[in-house]
Amino acid sequence: MEKIKVLIALLYCFISSHSEAQNFTKPPFVKQRLMSISSGLSGGVMIFNPVQDIYVNGSFSYCMEDRIGIRTDFILFIPDVNFKGQLDRNSSILIGGEFHFPFNRFDLSLLLQPGISFVYLEEGTTSTKTQVEPVITGSISGTYYILNNFHVFASVMYLHGNYFMEQSDPFQLDELRITSGIGINIFVNHTPLFQRKKVKF
């Protein structure tokens, strides 16, 4: 009988401490109506070509739900005129879904983004200066919200696509990219005007 009382007491202490820990745990920063604008630099290594690239990234994301959002990326290619074999143009626009795994002020997210790349290689035999090619990317990103309106991030992306020139074999655009940068974020207020609190002076 005494052993049962001790076990009940220990179980009660465990449940109490667990509930108190949950009460003291901060809720995730990432939630519905969070809007973010980010900018950063990317370094890329092409998988099927001995080429390294540099990009400037800009992105816009919005959380439609606590864990589900939509994100658009604008990627500007910075060519190296002394790098033989590198593409002359390879900028992209991507848009797709983002799934969040938030923990306090840290957020781990997975992205799947189809898009288009604006590609040109001067040494190619294509008759047009720039071609628009479909691409698709998958990436994993880690973000830390330092302040309520400021964050830092780092991500790893894999891009798949082909540049079809007037020859038998296309130029494979597959590339592994690592990006880091900073950004700003706000929570968008969708409360109707008649429900908003009046500011008292």
DATAHU-V451314 format. One record per residue. N is the residue number from 1. RES is the residue in three letters. D_FIRST is the distance of its C-alpha to the first C-alpha in Angstrom with 1 decimal. Layout:
BEGIN
n->[N & N]
res->[RES & RES]
d_first->[D_FIRST & D_FIRST]
END
This chain:
BEGIN
n->[1 & 2 & 3 & 4 & 5 & 6 & 7 & 8 & 9 & 10 & 11 & 12 & 13 & 14 & 15 & 16 & 17 & 18 & 19 & 20 & 21 & 22 & 23 & 24 & 25 & 26 & 27 & 28 & 29 & 30 & 31 & 32 & 33 & 34 & 35 & 36 & 37 & 38 & 39 & 40 & 41 & 42 & 43 & 44 & 45 & 46 & 47 & 48 & 49 & 50 & 51 & 52 & 53 & 54 & 55 & 56 & 57 & 58 & 59 & 60 & 61 & 62 & 63 & 64 & 65 & 66 & 67 & 68 & 69 & 70 & 71 & 72 & 73 & 74 & 75 & 76 & 77 & 78 & 79 & 80 & 81 & 82 & 83 & 84 & 85 & 86 & 87 & 88 & 89 & 90 & 91 & 92 & 93 & 94 & 95 & 96 & 97 & 98 & 99 & 100 & 101 & 102 & 103 & 104 & 105 & 106 & 107 & 108 & 109 & 110 & 111 & 112 & 113 & 114 & 115 & 116 & 117 & 118 & 119 & 120 & 121 & 122 & 123 & 124 & 125 & 126 & 127 & 128 & 129 & 130 & 131 & 132 & 133 & 134 & 135 & 136 & 137 & 138 & 139 & 140 & 141 & 142 & 143 & 144 & 145 & 146 & 147 & 148 & 149 & 150 & 151 & 152 & 153 & 154 & 155 & 156 & 157 & 158 & 159 & 160 & 161 & 162 & 163 & 164 & 165 & 166 & 167 & 168 & 169 & 170 & 171 & 172 & 173 & 174 & 175 & 176 & 177 & 178 & 179 & 180 & 181 & 182 & 183 & 184 & 185 & 186 & 187 & 188 & 189 & 190 & 191 & 192 & 193 & 194 & 195 & 196 & 197 & 198 & 199 & 200 & 201]
res->[MET & GLU & LYS & ILE & LYS & VAL & LEU & ILE & ALA & LEU & LEU & TYR & CYS & PHE & ILE & SER & SER & HIS & SER & GLU & ALA & GLN & ASN & PHE & THR & LYS & PRO & PRO & PHE & VAL & LYS & GLN & ARG & LEU & MET & SER & ILE & SER & SER & GLY & LEU & SER & GLY & GLY & VAL & MET & ILE & PHE & ASN & PRO & VAL & GLN & ASP & ILE & TYR & VAL & ASN & GLY & SER & PHE & SER & TYR & CYS & MET & GLU & ASP & ARG & ILE & GLY & ILE & ARG & THR & ASP & PHE & ILE & LEU & PHE & ILE & PRO & ASP & VAL & ASN & PHE & LYS & GLY & GLN & LEU & ASP & ARG & ASN & SER & SER & ILE & LEU & ILE & GLY & GLY & GLU & PHE & HIS & PHE & PRO & PHE & ASN & ARG & PHE & ASP & LEU & SER & LEU & LEU & LEU & GLN & PRO & GLY & ILE & SER & PHE & VAL & TYR & LEU & GLU & GLU & GLY & THR & THR & SER & THR & LYS & THR & GLN & VAL & GLU & PRO & VAL & ILE & THR & GLY & SER & ILE & SER & GLY & THR & TYR & TYR & ILE & LEU & ASN & ASN & PHE & HIS & VAL & PHE & ALA & SER & VAL & MET & TYR & LEU & HIS & GLY & ASN & TYR & PHE & MET & GLU & GLN & SER & ASP & PRO & PHE & GLN & LEU & ASP & GLU & LEU & ARG & ILE & THR & SER & GLY & ILE & GLY & ILE & ASN & ILE & PHE & VAL & ASN & HIS & THR & PRO & LEU & PHE & GLN & ARG & LYS & LYS & VAL & LYS & PHE]
d_first->[0.0 & 3.8 & 5.4 & 5.2 & 6.4 & 8.8 & 10.0 & 10.7 & 12.5 & 14.4 & 15.4 & 16.6 & 18.6 & 20.1 & 21.2 & 22.6 & 24.5 & 25.9 & 27.2 & 28.7 & 30.4 & 31.8 & 33.2 & 34.9 & 36.3 & 40.0 & 41.2 & 43.8 & 47.3 & 48.9 & 48.7 & 51.1 & 54.6 & 54.6 & 58.2 & 59.2 & 62.5 & 62.6 & 65.3 & 65.3 & 67.0 & 66.5 & 67.5 & 68.0 & 68.6 & 70.3 & 68.8 & 72.1 & 74.6 & 74.8 & 74.7 & 72.5 & 72.7 & 71.8 & 70.9 & 70.3 & 67.5 & 67.0 & 64.2 & 63.1 & 59.6 & 57.9 & 54.3 & 54.6 & 50.8 & 47.9 & 48.2 & 51.6 & 54.9 & 58.6 & 60.6 & 64.2 & 65.6 & 69.2 & 70.0 & 73.3 & 74.7 & 76.4 & 79.0 & 80.2 & 84.0 & 84.1 & 81.5 & 83.4 & 81.7 & 79.4 & 79.6 & 81.8 & 79.5 & 75.9 & 74.4 & 71.7 & 70.2 & 66.7 & 64.5 & 61.2 & 57.5 & 54.8 & 51.1 & 48.9 & 45.6 & 45.2 & 42.7 & 43.3 & 47.0 & 47.4 & 48.4 & 48.9 & 51.2 & 52.8 & 56.3 & 58.6 & 62.1 & 65.3 & 68.5 & 72.1 & 73.8 & 77.4 & 78.7 & 82.1 & 83.5 & 87.1 & 87.6 & 86.7 & 89.2 & 87.8 & 90.4 & 88.1 & 87.1 & 83.4 & 81.4 & 78.2 & 75.7 & 72.3 & 69.3 & 65.5 & 62.9 & 59.2 & 57.6 & 54.4 & 54.4 & 52.3 & 52.8 & 51.6 & 52.2 & 53.1 & 54.1 & 54.0 & 57.4 & 57.8 & 56.3 & 57.0 & 56.6 & 57.2 & 57.5 & 58.5 & 60.7 & 62.3 & 65.5 & 67.1 & 70.7 & 74.3 & 77.6 & 80.2 & 83.6 & 86.8 & 86.0 & 84.0 & 80.8 & 79.0 & 77.8 & 74.0 & 72.3 & 68.8 & 67.5 & 64.3 & 64.2 & 62.1 & 62.3 & 61.2 & 62.1 & 61.3 & 61.2 & 60.6 & 58.3 & 57.9 & 56.0 & 58.4 & 58.2 & 58.6 & 57.9 & 60.8 & 63.2 & 62.6 & 58.8 & 59.3 & 58.8 & 62.0 & 62.5 & 63.0 & 65.6]
END
